[in-house]
């Protein structure tokens, strides 16, 4: 019982640390690269950012952090009530850290990257890419640990709870697309902020996909061979991965053969090809494996 309680405490501490670290990472992206360069991120955060920009244009001073909380916290409270209390609590913590992290960097005295300093519009692209990469990493930390990372994901969770058959990917796409469309009007009907928002969304999604699956992906080779023992031994010695042997029968010749199955990392494909070529008469195909877990040598 004590061991179980100890594990629960450790998991809770890890959850808290991940929520805090993820919030700080995303706040770095927003403070240093996004807020100072006139474009919006996707989702609910984008709506808060555009509202902030609109209020400033109307000479109404308001803290960006408070707007982020005002847009996101009600959604997270609904998640806490209707979906999962623990998830909602960690999302609220994450959003507090993310929102006031920008204030922290300002109080410390760090200056944001501002593309307008050098008068080069193309430098805004660097800010978009940096925002996408850094925020995407923060989102992936939350998604891997909690399955949600912000307002859009939280809304998706609520909709999924209410209508399990709903296509959540389509809903998320519509919400992000609406932010892109609104940004055209909020930022003075200029196309640059729209392109920046699109680029930021694309880069962030690519980074999230990579950290959620790309780092753990593998490639499965299925090799039909007459020399299973020799081939398997060489694969084990040189690639350091386990090999599975399956007896098969060729339907054309009705002769018994062997199929060797081995899952490797992407960087080992070239070496695998060289090994297979040493065994004439062997036939191989391979396919991508999105997730590799368990006792798999990295």
C-alpha positions, 0 to 999 in steps of 0.5 A, a space after each residue: 500500500 505504501 509503495 502504491 501511495 509513493 508512486 501516486 505522489 511521484 506521479 503527481 509531482 511529475 504532473 505538476 512539473 510538466 504542467 509548469 515546464 510546458 507553461 513556461 516553454 509556451 510563454 517563451 514563444 509568446 513573449 519573445 517571438 509572437 506578441 511583439 511581431 503582430 500575428 496570432 497563434 491558433 485556437 483560443 490563444 489566437 482569439 485572446 491575442 487578437 482581442 489584445 491587439 484590437 484593444 491596444 489599437 483602441 487605446 485601451 490598456 489591458 494585460 495580455 496575461 489576463 485576456 489569456 486567462 479570461 478566454 481559457 480558464 472558463 473552458 478549463 473549468 468546464 473540463 474540470 466539471 464535465 470531463 476530468 477534474 484532475 485534467 482540468 486542474 492541471 490545465 488551469 495550472 498550465 495556463 496560469 504559468 503560460 500567461 504570467 510567464 510572459 510577465 515574468 520575462 518582462 519583469 526580469 528585463 529580457 527583450 523580445 525579438 522584434 522584426 521591425 527593428 531592422 525594417 525587414 518584413 521577411 524577418 517576421 518569418 523567423 519569429 513565426 518559425 520560432 514561435 511554432 517550434 517552441 510552442 509546439 514543444 510545449 504543447 507536445 509535453 502537455 499532450 503526451 502527459 495529459 492528452 490536452 494542451 490548451 483551449 482548442 484541445 479542451 473544447 474538443 474534449 468537451 465536444 467529445 464528451 457530449 457527442 462521442 461520434 463527432 470528428 474532433 480533428 474537423 472541429 479543431 481545424 474549423 476553430 484554427 481556420 476561423 482564427 486565421 480568417 479573423 486575423 485578416 480583419 484585426 490586423 488591418 486587412 493585411 495578408 502578412 499576419 494571415 500568412 504568419 498565423 498559418 505558418 505558425 500553426 503548421 510548424 507547431 503541428 509538425 513539431 507536435 506530431 514529431 514529438 508525439 510519434 516521430 521520436 518513437 517511430 520505427 521501420 518493420 522489415 519482412 524478409 523472405 530468405 533461404 538463409 534465416 540463421 545467417 541473416 538473423 545472426 548478422 542482424 542481431 550482431 550489427 543492428 542490435 535488435 531482436 529478430 523473429 522467424 516465421 515459416 512461410 510457403 510460397 504459393 507459386 512454387 509451394 516450397 517452404 521458406 522463412 520470413 525474418 521480421 525485424 523492427 529498426 530505427 530510421 537511421 539503420 535502414 541503409 545498413 539493413 539494405 547492405 546486409 540484405 544484399 549479401 544474401 542473394 535470393 532474399 526478398 524484402 519489404 518494409 513499412 513505417 511503424 508509428 509507435 514502438 514501445 516495450 523492450 525495444 533497444 533504442 
